[in-house]
Amino acid sequence: MQRMKDSLLVRVPLLATTLVILTALLMAAGLGALTRRYLIEDVDAGASQAVAAWAKSLPPMIQQDNVWGVFEALKAVTAAGPTNDRSIAVVLDRGGHVFASSAPRRFPTDRVPQWAPLWKPGRLTLAQPARRAVADPGRPPPIRSGNWRIYIAALRDDSGATVGTLVYAVGNQLYWSRLRSMLLWIAGITAIAVCVFVPVVWRISRRMLDPLARLGGSMATDSAQARRVGEALAARSDEVGALSRAFLRLLARLEHSRQSEKFAAVGTLAAATAHEINNPLGGMINAVQTARRFGRYDDTTGRTLDLLARGLEQLRIIAQALLAQTRPSERNLNLQDLRDLSALVTPRRQERGVLMDENLALPEAIPLAAGPVRQATLNILLNACHAAQRGSTLQFSAGITTPAVLRITVRNQGSAPPESVLDAPSLPGARDLPGLGLWESRRLLSDIGGTLTLTHEHGWTTALIEIPLRSQQES
């Protein structure tokens, strides 16, 4: 459960949907506040128009003491529509008594008005109009008292003398029902938008993060599965593709590091094993040679001793080649060392039905360590025999180039090696070949300053070994 809470597949979609919901609620609140403001503006505008009309029509009737006429004029506005109990208009005479009102029971005529239904001491606030254009210039702003908005205006005759005071109170109920219906409409639209967009945002967020989840999940599996997932995502042109390509490069380096460590350990073990068997092997060879020279035996025993001698000699050559990596400054290479390699690979060639074209244009002595060159070349020849087509010809040539560099070339017809082997400049690629093979050859050559280059063109695979001679390396 905790792992799911920490997963980006849950956290990012949850954050996105939360932002969508908060945005929708914020917009709904803003629309509600704006709607309320517009409704209040409508109330203020209507009240200002009513007060302006009364300011013109009521003063003559007050001067004529026409109470009924004033009542009718007030009632004509406050009783219009279904909101006749949500607004009250009161006209006061010069003495402060009620001259007429739209609610005679609350404000009887010729009495001091009791304003308790409209306001209470300490609860009055000055409410500025929502827009300056709503109020007339010079007219005082409405007074807020509880649920009422109160508009007060002086009634003057043609000469400018005050004949009375108009108090017009409008309750919030006048616009609250409209506001409630509009708020319900806004809430409904917001709920629909949230129900529609939240699943869409959730799905899009998870779809965007799914490649990262696949890449992260593949890291916990085997390297082959991780490589397949990384190769599938590396084709993308976005940041996920760049991350996948970087992951593939990291995975390749990790695999190469593992293989290098493994083959280094195998090489060390092989060298130690060869060192341990080298001395008893020499004794066995001496014993066979002594028996062959001084012993008496029949033809069958003689053939057996010859077979043992050849087998033990081959084992000695292999053991010395494995030991060569620990002592690269051994004796110099000679022409016979390379000719011996042709004999060593003869059984493998005969198994594969491969012929050999040998061209060794070399002097008798070559100033290079014999062991690494012999073993590296032997590995290349064995790999070439294994990869060559049956009935084809294996080309083996060597020579000294200018400047003083020993160049050995091995060519065979067959399928192309893996791209990772062809492109590797040094040690990578060992995992693509059985045994030590190519990796061991490159390591042996690098110890004496040599290089190995593989190419494949027109059905031919070429292995090129180049090693500067000792005199050239010293210079």
C-alpha positions as CSV (number, residue, x, y, z in Angstrom):
1,M,0.0,0.0,0.0
2,Q,2.8,2.4,0.9
3,R,4.5,1.6,-2.4
4,M,1.4,2.5,-4.3
5,K,1.2,5.8,-2.4
6,D,4.8,6.6,-3.4
7,S,4.3,5.7,-7.0
8,L,4.2,8.5,-9.6
9,L,1.4,6.6,-11.4
10,V,-0.8,7.5,-8.4
11,R,0.7,10.7,-7.1
12,V,0.9,12.7,-10.4
13,P,-2.7,11.8,-11.6
14,L,-4.0,12.5,-8.1
15,L,-2.2,15.9,-8.1
16,A,-3.5,16.7,-11.6
17,T,-7.1,15.8,-10.7
18,T,-6.8,17.8,-7.5
19,L,-5.7,20.8,-9.4
20,V,-8.6,20.3,-11.8
21,I,-11.1,20.2,-8.9
22,L,-9.6,23.2,-7.2
23,T,-9.7,25.2,-10.5
24,A,-13.3,24.3,-11.0
25,L,-14.2,25.3,-7.5
26,L,-12.3,28.5,-7.8
27,M,-14.0,29.4,-11.0
28,A,-17.4,28.5,-9.5
29,A,-16.7,30.7,-6.5
30,G,-15.6,33.5,-8.8
31,L,-18.7,33.2,-11.0
32,G,-20.9,33.2,-7.8
33,A,-19.3,36.3,-6.5
34,L,-19.5,38.0,-9.8
35,T,-23.2,37.1,-10.2
36,R,-23.9,38.4,-6.7
37,R,-22.2,41.7,-7.6
38,Y,-24.2,42.1,-10.8
39,L,-27.5,41.4,-8.9
40,I,-26.6,44.0,-6.3
41,E,-25.8,46.5,-9.1
42,D,-29.2,45.8,-10.6
43,V,-30.8,46.4,-7.2
44,D,-28.9,49.7,-6.7
45,A,-29.7,50.8,-10.2
46,G,-33.4,50.1,-9.7
47,A,-33.5,51.8,-6.4
48,S,-31.7,54.9,-7.8
49,Q,-34.2,55.2,-10.6
50,A,-37.1,54.8,-8.1
51,V,-35.7,57.5,-5.8
52,A,-35.0,59.8,-8.7
53,A,-38.6,59.4,-9.9
54,W,-40.1,60.0,-6.4
55,A,-37.9,63.0,-5.9
56,K,-39.7,64.7,-8.8
57,S,-43.2,63.5,-8.2
58,L,-43.6,63.5,-4.4
59,P,-42.8,67.1,-3.4
60,P,-45.9,68.7,-5.1
61,M,-48.2,66.1,-3.5
62,I,-46.6,66.8,-0.1
63,Q,-47.1,70.5,-0.5
64,Q,-50.8,69.7,-1.4
65,D,-51.0,67.5,1.7
66,N,-52.1,64.6,-0.6
67,V,-51.3,61.6,1.6
68,W,-53.3,59.2,-0.6
69,G,-51.4,60.3,-3.7
70,V,-48.0,59.8,-2.0
71,F,-49.2,56.4,-0.8
72,E,-50.2,55.4,-4.3
73,A,-46.9,56.6,-5.7
74,L,-44.9,54.6,-3.1
75,K,-47.2,51.6,-3.5
76,A,-46.9,51.6,-7.3
77,V,-43.2,50.8,-7.0
78,T,-42.9,48.6,-3.9
79,A,-46.0,46.5,-4.8
80,A,-44.8,45.8,-8.4
81,G,-44.2,42.1,-9.0
82,P,-44.0,39.3,-6.5
83,T,-41.6,41.2,-4.2
84,N,-44.0,43.6,-2.6
85,D,-43.0,42.4,0.9
86,R,-39.2,42.9,0.2
87,S,-39.1,46.7,-0.1
88,I,-40.5,49.5,2.1
89,A,-40.7,53.2,1.2
90,V,-41.4,55.8,3.9
91,V,-41.9,59.6,3.4
92,L,-41.2,61.9,6.4
93,D,-42.5,65.4,6.8
94,R,-40.4,68.3,8.0
95,G,-41.1,67.5,11.6
96,G,-39.8,63.9,11.2
97,H,-43.2,62.3,11.4
98,V,-44.5,59.7,8.9
99,F,-46.3,61.5,6.1
100,A,-47.0,58.3,4.1
101,S,-45.5,54.8,3.7
102,S,-46.0,51.8,1.5
103,A,-46.5,49.7,4.8
104,P,-49.0,51.7,6.9
105,R,-49.2,49.0,9.6
106,R,-45.5,49.2,10.3
107,F,-45.2,53.0,9.8
108,P,-48.6,54.7,10.6
109,T,-49.2,58.2,9.3
110,D,-48.5,61.2,11.5
111,R,-46.4,59.2,14.0
112,V,-42.7,59.1,14.8
113,P,-41.4,56.1,12.9
114,Q,-40.1,53.1,14.7
115,W,-37.1,51.9,12.6
116,A,-36.5,48.7,14.5
117,P,-37.7,46.5,11.6
118,L,-35.1,48.2,9.4
119,W,-32.0,48.8,11.5
120,K,-30.6,48.5,14.9
121,P,-28.1,50.8,16.7
122,G,-24.5,49.8,16.0
123,R,-25.4,47.7,13.0
124,L,-25.4,50.3,10.3
125,T,-22.6,50.4,7.6
126,L,-22.2,52.6,4.6
127,A,-22.3,50.5,1.5
128,Q,-20.6,52.0,-1.6
129,P,-22.4,51.3,-4.8
130,A,-20.9,48.5,-6.9
131,R,-20.3,50.9,-9.7
132,R,-20.2,54.7,-9.5
133,A,-22.5,55.0,-12.5
134,V,-25.3,53.4,-10.5
135,A,-25.7,56.3,-8.1
136,D,-26.4,59.8,-9.1
137,P,-23.7,62.4,-8.5
138,G,-24.2,64.0,-5.0
139,R,-26.6,61.2,-3.8
140,P,-25.5,59.5,-0.7
141,P,-24.6,55.8,-1.0
142,P,-27.0,53.1,0.4
143,I,-26.8,52.1,4.1
144,R,-26.5,48.4,4.9
145,S,-28.4,47.2,8.0
146,G,-28.7,43.5,8.4
147,N,-30.5,42.2,5.3
148,W,-31.6,45.6,4.1
149,R,-30.1,48.2,1.8
150,I,-31.5,51.6,2.7
151,Y,-31.5,54.6,0.4
152,I,-32.2,58.1,1.9
153,A,-33.0,61.2,-0.2
154,A,-34.2,64.7,0.6
155,L,-37.4,65.8,-1.2
156,R,-37.2,69.4,-2.4
157,D,-39.6,71.7,-4.1
158,D,-38.9,73.8,-7.2
159,S,-37.3,76.6,-5.0
160,G,-34.9,74.1,-3.4
161,A,-36.6,74.1,0.0
162,T,-36.8,70.7,1.8
163,V,-40.4,69.5,2.1
164,G,-39.7,66.0,3.4
165,T,-37.3,63.0,3.5
166,L,-37.6,59.7,1.6
167,V,-36.4,56.5,3.1
168,Y,-36.4,53.5,0.7
169,A,-35.3,50.1,2.1
170,V,-34.8,47.1,-0.1
171,G,-34.2,43.6,1.4
172,N,-31.7,41.1,0.2
173,Q,-34.5,38.7,-0.6
174,L,-35.1,40.8,-3.7
175,Y,-32.1,39.3,-5.4
176,W,-31.4,36.3,-3.2
177,S,-33.8,33.9,-5.0
178,R,-32.2,34.8,-8.3
179,L,-28.8,34.4,-6.8
180,R,-29.7,31.0,-5.4
181,S,-30.9,29.7,-8.7
182,M,-27.9,30.9,-10.6
183,L,-25.6,29.4,-7.9
184,L,-27.3,26.1,-8.3
185,W,-26.8,26.4,-12.1
186,I,-23.1,27.2,-11.6
187,A,-22.7,24.3,-9.2
188,G,-24.4,21.9,-11.6
189,I,-22.1,23.0,-14.5
190,T,-19.0,22.7,-12.2
191,A,-20.0,19.2,-11.1
192,I,-20.5,18.1,-14.7
193,A,-17.1,19.6,-15.7
194,V,-15.4,17.8,-12.8
195,C,-17.1,14.5,-13.6
196,V,-16.0,14.8,-17.3
197,F,-12.5,16.2,-16.9
198,V,-11.2,14.3,-13.8
199,P,-11.3,10.9,-15.5
200,V,-9.8,12.4,-18.7
201,V,-6.9,14.1,-16.8
202,W,-6.4,10.9,-14.7
203,R,-6.1,8.7,-17.8
204,I,-3.9,11.1,-19.7
205,S,-1.5,11.5,-16.7
206,R,-1.2,7.7,-16.3
207,R,-0.7,7.3,-20.0
208,M,2.1,9.8,-20.0
209,L,3.8,8.2,-17.0
210,D,3.3,4.6,-18.2
211,P,6.6,4.5,-20.2
212,L,8.5,5.6,-17.1
213,A,6.7,2.9,-15.0
214,R,7.6,0.3,-17.6
215,L,11.2,1.4,-17.7
216,G,11.4,1.4,-13.9
217,G,9.7,-2.0,-13.7
218,S,12.1,-3.5,-16.2
219,M,15.1,-2.4,-14.1
220,A,13.9,-4.9,-11.4
221,T,13.8,-7.8,-13.9
222,D,16.5,-9.6,-15.8
223,S,18.8,-7.7,-18.2
224,A,17.3,-9.2,-21.3
225,Q,13.8,-8.0,-20.4
226,A,15.1,-4.6,-19.4
227,R,17.0,-4.3,-22.7
228,R,13.8,-5.2,-24.7
229,V,11.8,-2.6,-22.9
230,G,14.5,0.0,-23.2
231,E,14.8,-0.6,-27.0
232,A,11.1,-0.3,-27.4
233,L,11.0,3.1,-25.6
234,A,14.3,4.4,-27.1
235,A,12.5,5.1,-30.4
236,R,10.5,8.0,-28.7
237,S,11.7,11.5,-29.4
238,D,10.8,13.0,-26.0
239,E,12.5,12.9,-22.7
240,V,11.4,9.3,-22.1
241,G,13.2,8.2,-25.2
242,A,16.4,10.1,-24.1
243,L,16.2,8.4,-20.7
244,S,15.7,5.0,-22.3
245,R,18.7,5.5,-24.6
246,A,20.8,6.6,-21.6
247,F,19.5,3.5,-19.7
248,L,20.6,1.2,-22.6
249,R,24.1,2.7,-22.6
250,L,24.3,2.2,-18.8
251,L,23.1,-1.3,-19.2
252,A,25.6,-2.1,-21.9
253,R,28.4,-0.7,-19.7
254,L,27.2,-2.7,-16.8
255,E,27.1,-5.9,-18.8
256,H,30.5,-5.2,-20.2
257,S,31.9,-4.6,-16.7
258,R,30.4,-7.8,-15.5
259,Q,31.8,-9.8,-18.5
260,S,35.2,-8.1,-18.1
261,E,35.4,-9.0,-14.5
262,K,34.2,-12.6,-15.2
263,F,36.7,-13.1,-18.0
264,A,39.5,-11.5,-16.0
265,A,38.8,-13.9,-13.2
266,V,38.7,-16.8,-15.6
267,G,42.0,-15.6,-17.2
268,T,43.7,-15.4,-13.8
269,L,42.4,-18.9,-12.9
270,A,43.6,-20.3,-16.2
271,A,47.0,-18.7,-15.7
272,A,47.3,-20.1,-12.2
273,T,46.2,-23.5,-13.3
274,A,48.7,-23.5,-16.2
275,H,51.4,-22.6,-13.8
276,E,50.5,-25.5,-11.5
277,I,50.4,-28.1,-14.3
278,N,53.4,-26.8,-16.2
279,N,56.1,-28.5,-14.0
280,P,54.5,-32.0,-13.7
281,L,53.7,-31.8,-17.5
282,G,57.4,-31.2,-18.2
283,G,58.3,-34.2,-16.1
284,M,55.8,-36.4,-18.0
285,I,57.2,-35.2,-21.3
286,N,60.8,-36.0,-20.2
287,A,59.6,-39.5,-19.0
288,V,58.0,-40.2,-22.4
289,Q,61.1,-39.0,-24.3
290,T,63.3,-41.2,-22.1
291,A,61.2,-44.2,-22.7
292,R,61.2,-43.6,-26.4
293,R,65.0,-43.2,-26.5
294,F,66.2,-46.0,-24.2
295,G,63.2,-48.3,-23.7
296,R,62.4,-51.5,-25.5
297,Y,58.8,-51.9,-26.8
298,D,56.8,-53.3,-29.6
299,D,55.2,-51.3,-32.5
300,T,51.9,-50.9,-30.6
301,T,53.6,-49.4,-27.6
302,G,55.7,-47.2,-29.8
303,R,52.7,-45.8,-31.5
304,T,51.1,-45.2,-28.1
305,L,54.2,-43.4,-26.8
306,D,54.2,-41.2,-30.0
307,L,50.6,-40.3,-29.4
308,L,51.3,-39.4,-25.8
309,A,54.2,-37.3,-26.8
310,R,52.2,-35.3,-29.3
311,G,49.3,-34.8,-26.9
312,L,51.6,-33.8,-24.0
313,E,53.5,-31.4,-26.3
314,Q,50.2,-29.8,-27.3
315,L,49.2,-29.4,-23.7
316,R,52.6,-27.8,-23.0
317,I,52.1,-25.3,-25.7
318,I,48.7,-24.3,-24.4
319,A,50.0,-24.0,-20.8
320,Q,52.9,-21.8,-21.9
321,A,50.5,-19.6,-23.9
322,L,48.3,-19.1,-20.9
323,L,51.4,-18.2,-18.8
324,A,52.5,-15.7,-21.5
325,Q,50.1,-13.1,-20.2
326,T,52.0,-12.8,-16.9
327,R,55.4,-12.5,-18.6
328,P,55.1,-10.5,-21.9
329,S,58.9,-9.8,-21.9
330,E,59.7,-13.5,-22.8
331,R,61.7,-14.6,-25.8
332,N,61.3,-13.0,-29.2
333,L,58.8,-14.3,-31.8
334,N,60.2,-16.2,-34.8
335,L,58.7,-17.4,-38.1
336,Q,58.4,-21.0,-36.9
337,D,56.1,-19.9,-34.1
338,L,53.5,-18.7,-36.6
339,R,54.0,-21.7,-38.8
340,D,53.2,-23.9,-35.8
341,L,49.8,-22.2,-35.5
342,S,48.8,-23.6,-38.9
343,A,49.5,-27.1,-37.6
344,L,47.6,-26.4,-34.3
345,V,44.4,-25.4,-36.1
346,T,44.6,-28.3,-38.6
347,P,42.2,-30.6,-36.6
348,R,39.6,-27.8,-36.3
349,R,39.9,-27.0,-40.1
350,Q,39.5,-30.6,-41.0
351,E,36.3,-30.9,-38.8
352,R,34.8,-27.9,-40.7
353,G,36.2,-28.9,-44.1
354,V,38.1,-25.5,-44.4
355,L,41.2,-25.1,-46.5
356,M,44.1,-22.7,-45.6
357,D,46.0,-20.2,-47.7
358,E,49.2,-19.3,-45.8
359,N,51.4,-16.4,-46.7
360,L,54.0,-15.5,-44.0
361,A,56.5,-12.9,-45.4
362,L,58.6,-12.6,-42.2
363,P,62.2,-12.7,-41.1
364,E,63.3,-15.6,-38.9
365,A,63.4,-13.4,-35.7
366,I,60.8,-10.7,-34.8
367,P,61.4,-8.4,-31.8
368,L,58.1,-9.2,-30.1
369,A,57.0,-11.3,-27.1
370,A,56.3,-14.7,-28.6
371,G,53.6,-15.9,-26.1
372,P,51.0,-13.2,-26.4
373,V,51.3,-13.0,-30.2
374,R,51.1,-16.8,-30.6
375,Q,48.1,-17.1,-28.3
376,A,46.1,-14.1,-29.7
377,T,46.7,-15.3,-33.3
378,L,45.7,-18.9,-32.3
379,N,42.5,-17.7,-30.8
380,I,41.7,-15.6,-34.0
381,L,42.4,-18.6,-36.2
382,L,40.2,-21.0,-34.1
383,N,37.3,-18.5,-34.2
384,A,37.8,-18.0,-38.0
385,C,37.7,-21.8,-38.5
386,H,34.5,-22.0,-36.4
387,A,32.8,-19.1,-38.3
388,A,34.0,-20.1,-41.9
389,Q,31.7,-21.7,-44.4
390,R,32.3,-25.4,-45.1
391,G,34.5,-25.9,-48.1
392,S,35.8,-22.3,-48.0
393,T,39.4,-21.1,-47.8
394,L,40.9,-19.5,-44.7
395,Q,43.5,-16.8,-45.5
396,F,46.4,-16.4,-43.1
397,S,49.1,-13.8,-43.9
398,A,51.7,-11.8,-41.9
399,G,54.3,-9.2,-42.7
400,I,56.3,-6.2,-41.5
401,T,55.0,-2.8,-42.6
402,T,56.5,0.7,-42.6
403,P,57.0,2.0,-39.9
404,A,58.1,-1.2,-38.1
405,V,54.7,-2.8,-37.3
406,L,53.9,-6.5,-37.4
407,R,50.6,-7.0,-39.3
408,I,48.8,-10.3,-39.2
409,T,45.6,-10.8,-41.2
410,V,43.1,-13.6,-40.9
411,R,40.2,-13.7,-43.4
412,N,37.3,-16.1,-43.7
413,Q,34.0,-16.4,-45.6
414,G,30.9,-16.5,-43.5
415,S,28.2,-14.6,-41.7
416,A,29.0,-11.2,-40.2
417,P,29.8,-11.1,-36.5
418,P,27.5,-9.1,-34.2
419,E,27.6,-5.4,-34.5
420,S,28.7,-5.0,-30.9
421,V,31.8,-7.1,-31.8
422,L,32.6,-5.1,-35.0
423,D,32.2,-1.7,-33.3
424,A,34.1,-2.5,-30.1
425,P,37.4,-0.6,-30.1
426,S,39.0,-2.6,-27.2
427,L,37.5,-5.2,-24.9
428,P,33.7,-5.1,-25.3
429,G,32.0,-7.9,-27.1
430,A,33.3,-10.9,-25.1
431,R,29.7,-11.9,-24.2
432,D,28.9,-12.5,-27.8
433,L,31.5,-15.2,-28.3
434,P,31.9,-18.6,-26.7
435,G,34.8,-18.9,-24.2
436,L,37.6,-16.3,-23.8
437,G,38.3,-16.0,-27.6
438,L,38.1,-12.5,-28.8
439,W,38.3,-10.9,-25.4
440,E,41.4,-12.8,-24.4
441,S,43.1,-11.9,-27.7
442,R,42.4,-8.2,-27.3
443,R,43.7,-8.3,-23.8
444,L,46.9,-10.1,-24.7
445,L,47.6,-7.7,-27.6
446,S,46.9,-4.6,-25.4
447,D,49.5,-5.8,-23.0
448,I,52.2,-5.5,-25.7
449,G,50.8,-2.3,-27.3
450,G,48.9,-4.1,-30.1
451,T,45.4,-3.7,-31.5
452,L,42.8,-6.0,-33.1
453,T,40.3,-4.7,-35.6
454,L,37.3,-6.7,-37.1
455,T,35.6,-5.8,-40.3
456,H,33.1,-7.5,-42.6
457,E,32.6,-6.7,-46.3
458,H,31.1,-8.6,-49.2
459,G,30.8,-11.8,-47.1
460,W,34.4,-11.8,-45.8
461,T,35.3,-11.2,-42.2
462,T,38.8,-9.8,-41.6
463,A,40.7,-9.8,-38.4
464,L,43.7,-7.4,-38.5
465,I,46.4,-7.5,-35.8
466,E,48.9,-4.7,-35.7
467,I,51.7,-4.6,-33.1
468,P,54.6,-2.1,-33.1
469,L,58.0,-3.9,-32.8
470,R,59.9,-3.5,-29.6
471,S,62.4,-1.1,-31.2
472,Q,59.5,1.1,-32.4
473,Q,57.8,1.1,-29.0
474,E,61.0,2.1,-27.2
475,S,61.6,4.9,-29.7
